[in-house]
Amino acid sequence: MTTDTTVLDGLDFPTPALAVADDVADLLFREARTVAEFLPGEVTDEQLAAVYDLVKWGPTAMNTVPLRLLVVRSPEARERLAALMNEGNRERVLAAPVTLVVAADTGFHEHLPTLAPHAAAFKDVLEGQPETREQMARTSALIQAGYLIVALRAAGLGAGPMAGLDFPGVDAEFFPDNGWKSLFVINVGTIEGTGTHRARAERLSFSQVSKTV
């Protein structure tokens, strides 16, 4: 576990900087990579359901949880999706054990009486505000998408998110009637080796990305 040191009455006491052990932090963040190479084994619905059962507890605005997932598994569906990906991403979709189309549900307000009983009245308010709903749905669904990548790693799976696709085309092909809006896709599977041949690139430090006022 990563520790800092607190000085008390001239004595040094280790103070944990993280509430999880280093091996957990490594699995979820430090050693995790964007994956492009997977083993051929199946990713089951049970695994994906267990992942979502973690994701759903993350905070979203008004507890709207607008993240929606299209599980692209069949060869026919994979071909349909691959045709709408940028050229460099098509073979990745076809080769991955399963691909998730990560989407935002602009009709999330229909569930407010269940998900946010304290704000149930907003269901009717938002009904006539489609642009507001779309902005709210995208923001919270993207927050949930971050949880999703970490939860996939927690399940021992590799995640390869990609944004190179024809978004209107994907929406027309897969979501013509339900109002879902595609955000990006994630190839998912068991990692082969490190999942990538690229060396780990540097990251910016906390001091480079933060400002205290």
N, C-alpha and C positions, 0 to 999 in steps of 0.2 A: 504494500500500500504506500502510495506517495505521501511523504510527510514533510512538514515544515518544523521549525523548532521554536518553542515558546520559552522565554527566559522568565523564571519566577524565583525570587529570592536567591538569585545567583546560581540556580540550578537549571539545566536544560531539560525540557520535557518535549518529546516528539508529539506534534499535533497533526493528525491526519488532514491532508488537504482535500482528499476525496473520501467519500463514504463507501466506496467499493474497492475491492482488492485490485492490484495491478493487473492480474491476469484477465479480470473482467474488463477493465479499461482498455487493455490491449485488444481483446476480442472485438469490442464494440467500436473502438476508435483508432488507437495508435498503430495497430498492425493490420487493420482492415483496409482493403483496397477496392477500388472500382474494378469489377470483375468482367473479363471478356472471354474467359476460357472455363468451361464447365465440364464435369464428368457427365456421362450419359444417363445417370440414374434419374428416376422420376421425382418430381416435387409434388407431394400429395395435397389434396384438399384439406386433409387434417392438419398438415404443417401450416398451410396458409391461414386456416382458421385460427390456429394457435397464435400465429403472428398478429392477426387482426385483433385478437382478444387482448393483446398488450396495447396495440395502437389506439384502440377506442378510449382508453383511459387518459390519454394526453389532453391537455386543455385546448379548447377552441372557443371562439367568440360565442357567448350565450349557449355553450354546450351544443352547438349545431352539428358537429361531426359530419361535415359535408363530403368527406373523402369517399369516393366510390372506386371500385376496382373491377376491371374487365380481365378475367383470367383467360388468356389466349393459349389454348392447349392443343387443339386438333390441327392436323396438317392443313386442312382447308382454311381455317381461321388464320393460321400463321402466314399462309400465302397472301390472304387478303390484307393483313396488317403489313407484311413486308413490302407489298406494292406501294404502300403509302409512306414508307420510311425513306429518308435520304439514302442515296446509293451506298454510302459507306456503312450504313447500319442495317441493310437488308439481310445480309448473310448472318449477322449476329442474331437477329430475331429468329431466323430459320434454324440456327444451330443451338439455341438455348433450350433447356428442358421445358421452360414455361416463360411466358412474357406477361407482365401486368401492364395494362394501360391504366395509368393513374389519372383519375378524373375528379371534377368537382360537380356536385349536384346543385343546380340552380333552383331546384324545387325543395331544398332542405327545410324551408319554412313549414311545409306540411307536417313535419314531425315535431315541431316545437311544443305542442301540448304534452307530448310524452317526454321529450328530452329536456325541456325547460318549462315546467309547469308555472313557474313564477313569472315567465315572460310569454305565456300562451297567447296573449292579446296581440303580440307582434306578428302572429301568423296572418291575420287579416290586414295588418298594416303593410307587410311586405308583399302581399299578393299583388298589389298594384305598383310595385317598385322593382321591375325586373333588372334594371341596371344596378341598383343597390344590392340585390340578391346575388347577382353574378360576381360583383366585387367581393362581397362577404364570403361567398362560397370559395372563390379562388384563394383568398388570403388564408382562410382556416384550413382548406384542403392542402395547401402547400406546407403549412405548419405540420399537418398530420403526415405528409409525405416524408418529412424528415424523421419523424418517429418510425415510419414504416421501414426505412432503410436500416435504422439501428435495430429494430425488432427482427428483421430478417437475419441480421448478423447474430442476434441473440439466439436464434433458432438454429445456428450453425450453417446458414445458407449464405451464398454470395449474391451480391446485388450489383447489377450493371445498369445504372440509370442513363438514359439517352433522351435528348430533346429534339433530335433531328428528324422531324416528321411533318407531314401535311396535316395540320391540326383541323382545319375545316373538313378535309377529306375524311379523317378518322371519325370525326363527329357525325358526318353524314352516313358513313358506312356502318358504324356500330351503335350510334346513339341517336337515331333519327326521331325517336318519339319520347325520350325520357328527360331531355334537357341537360344531360351530362355534358361537360366540357373537358376535353382531354388536356392534360398538363404536360405529361411526358410518359415515357415507358421505362419499365425496369425489367431487364432479363434476370431470371432467378434460377439458381441451381446450386448443386454441390461444387465447391471450388476445386479446380484442378491445379495443384501446386499453390502458387500465390495468386493465380487467376489472371496474371498479366506478366508480360516480359519487360515492362518499363520499370526503370529504377524509381524508387520513391522520391518524389520531388519535395523541396523544402516548403515550409509553411511560414506565414507571418507570425511574429511573436505577439503576445498580449500587449506589450508596450507599443507596438506598431499599429494596432487596431483599436486601441482604447484611449479615452480621454476622461480624466476625472475633473469634475467641476465642483 
